[in-house]
Amino acid sequence: MNPKTFDPKAIKDLLGHSNELIIKVYEEIDKGSWPVYEKLIHNYENQNWSSLKANAHFLKSNFRYLGNLEMFNILKTIENISLDETKRVEIPILMDKFSASFAQIMSELKEYLIFLKK
């Protein structure tokens, strides 16, 4: 597990040390993130800025629980600038950075879930 992409300590700081609760939240993140990620990409490609903002907000919260502050901040920036025509020029670079790491982070989450359930 790479602490730069996924930090199990972060969720314990937010929720406490109940493995049952942590597993439940991680399972919800695992299940819910992929569809929202696909919507984020779709909305970006179709320049649906208000939906892009909502998708970024949803995923931002998930990455806070995963302890990935870099992805959290990228999504926060996308959320904050998506409705501002003058700042939208930054979105392609941010989307590239986010997309490049998303699958790896979600893979690490799955591996950690398997570990927690043992």
Stockholm file with secondary structure:
# STOCKHOLM 1.0

chainA/1-118         MNPKTFDPKAIKDLLGHSNELIIKVYEEIDKGSWPVYEKLIHNYENQNWSSLKANAHFLKSNFRYLGNLEMFNILKTIENISLDETKRVEIPILMDKFSASFAQIMSELKEYLIFLKK
#=GR chainA/1-118 SS CCTTTCCHHHHHHHHCSCHHHHHHHHHHHHHHHHHHHHHHHHHHHTTCHHHHHHHHHHHHHHHHHHTCHHHHHHHHHHHHHTTCTTTGGGHHHHHHHHHHHHHHHHHHHHHHHHHHHC
#=GC SS_cons         CCTTTCCHHHHHHHHCSCHHHHHHHHHHHHHHHHHHHHHHHHHHHTTCHHHHHHHHHHHHHHHHHHTCHHHHHHHHHHHHHTTCTTTGGGHHHHHHHHHHHHHHHHHHHHHHHHHHHC
//
